[in-house]
Amino acid sequence: ASEAPGPPGPGGGAMQALPALEPPRPARPALVVPPRQQVQPAASAGSTLRVKYAGDGSQESDNLYISGLPSPAPDTATLNGIFEGLGLTVVRSKIIPDTRGLGISAA
């Protein structure tokens, strides 16, 4: 079975038609970014953690005073682990428990 040639084109050869194509669709973004939102910080259930140099805090020192820790106070291993996790070396530490019933301890 042979196909019938298309109508003659310019120059005497057979013409062939291209299929009709749909117009291109607009590109969709690969990433959809949601609109900006205002984020509110979580309400604090406790006091603010404060860290200062030991003494009056005005001179740099290897010794730190930390207030605002929860009560009951964390154990020494937990407190040391926080600083060691930051790549710091703990030489010694002392927990100061809440003796006034304020709900905060220190170290």
VENNORLIN-V63446 format. One record per residue. N is the residue number from 1. SS is DSSP state (H for helix, E for strand, - for the rest). OMEGA is omega in whole degrees, 0 to 359 (none if undefined). D_CENTER is the distance of its C-alpha to the mean C-alpha in Angstrom with 2 decimals. Layout:
BEGIN
n = [N | N]
ss = [SS | SS]
omega = [OMEGA | OMEGA]
d_center = [D_CENTER | D_CENTER]
END
This chain:
BEGIN
n = [1 | 2 | 3 | 4 | 5 | 6 | 7 | 8 | 9 | 10 | 11 | 12 | 13 | 14 | 15 | 16 | 17 | 18 | 19 | 20 | 21 | 22 | 23 | 24 | 25 | 26 | 27 | 28 | 29 | 30 | 31 | 32 | 33 | 34 | 35 | 36 | 37 | 38 | 39 | 40 | 41 | 42 | 43 | 44 | 45 | 46 | 47 | 48 | 49 | 50 | 51 | 52 | 53 | 54 | 55 | 56 | 57 | 58 | 59 | 60 | 61 | 62 | 63 | 64 | 65 | 66 | 67 | 68 | 69 | 70 | 71 | 72 | 73 | 74 | 75 | 76 | 77 | 78 | 79 | 80 | 81 | 82 | 83 | 84 | 85 | 86 | 87 | 88 | 89 | 90 | 91 | 92 | 93 | 94 | 95 | 96 | 97 | 98 | 99 | 100 | 101 | 102 | 103 | 104 | 105 | 106 | 107]
ss = [- | - | - | - | - | - | - | E | - | - | - | - | - | E | - | - | - | - | - | - | - | - | - | - | - | - | - | - | - | - | - | - | - | - | - | - | - | - | - | - | - | - | - | - | - | - | - | - | - | E | E | E | E | - | - | - | - | - | - | - | - | - | - | E | E | E | E | E | E | E | - | - | - | - | - | H | H | H | H | H | H | H | H | H | H | - | - | - | - | - | - | - | - | - | - | E | - | - | - | - | - | - | - | E | E | E | -]
omega = [179 | 181 | 178 | 179 | 177 | 181 | 181 | 179 | 178 | 182 | 174 | 180 | 180 | 177 | 175 | 182 | 173 | 178 | 178 | 180 | 176 | 177 | 181 | 177 | 176 | 180 | 175 | 179 | 180 | 182 | 178 | 182 | 179 | 179 | 180 | 178 | 176 | 181 | 178 | 177 | 179 | 177 | 181 | 178 | 184 | 181 | 178 | 176 | 180 | 179 | 177 | 175 | 180 | 183 | 180 | 176 | 184 | 181 | 177 | 183 | 173 | 182 | 180 | 172 | 183 | 176 | 181 | 175 | 181 | 174 | 6 | 184 | 174 | 177 | 184 | 181 | 179 | 180 | 179 | 181 | 178 | 181 | 178 | 176 | 177 | 179 | 180 | 179 | 177 | 179 | 176 | 177 | 180 | 178 | 176 | 185 | 177 | 180 | 181 | 180 | 180 | 180 | 177 | 176 | 183 | 176 | none]
d_center = [68.63 | 67.93 | 65.79 | 67.51 | 66.56 | 64.96 | 66.95 | 68.21 | 66.04 | 67.07 | 68.83 | 70.11 | 67.16 | 65.36 | 62.38 | 59.25 | 56.74 | 52.95 | 51.18 | 49.75 | 46.00 | 43.65 | 42.17 | 38.64 | 35.88 | 33.23 | 30.12 | 27.12 | 23.70 | 21.74 | 18.48 | 18.67 | 16.22 | 16.51 | 17.83 | 15.88 | 15.56 | 15.94 | 13.61 | 15.55 | 14.43 | 15.64 | 19.20 | 19.87 | 22.21 | 23.42 | 24.08 | 22.04 | 21.55 | 23.57 | 24.10 | 27.03 | 29.59 | 32.43 | 35.60 | 35.48 | 32.10 | 33.58 | 33.98 | 31.47 | 32.00 | 30.80 | 31.07 | 28.47 | 29.03 | 26.25 | 26.96 | 25.27 | 24.74 | 25.42 | 28.96 | 30.19 | 28.93 | 26.75 | 28.89 | 29.18 | 27.55 | 24.34 | 24.25 | 25.10 | 22.49 | 19.68 | 21.12 | 22.07 | 18.55 | 17.73 | 20.68 | 23.17 | 26.68 | 28.04 | 31.81 | 32.63 | 31.18 | 32.85 | 31.58 | 33.26 | 33.52 | 33.82 | 37.62 | 37.86 | 36.03 | 33.37 | 30.48 | 28.88 | 29.63 | 29.19 | 29.36]
END
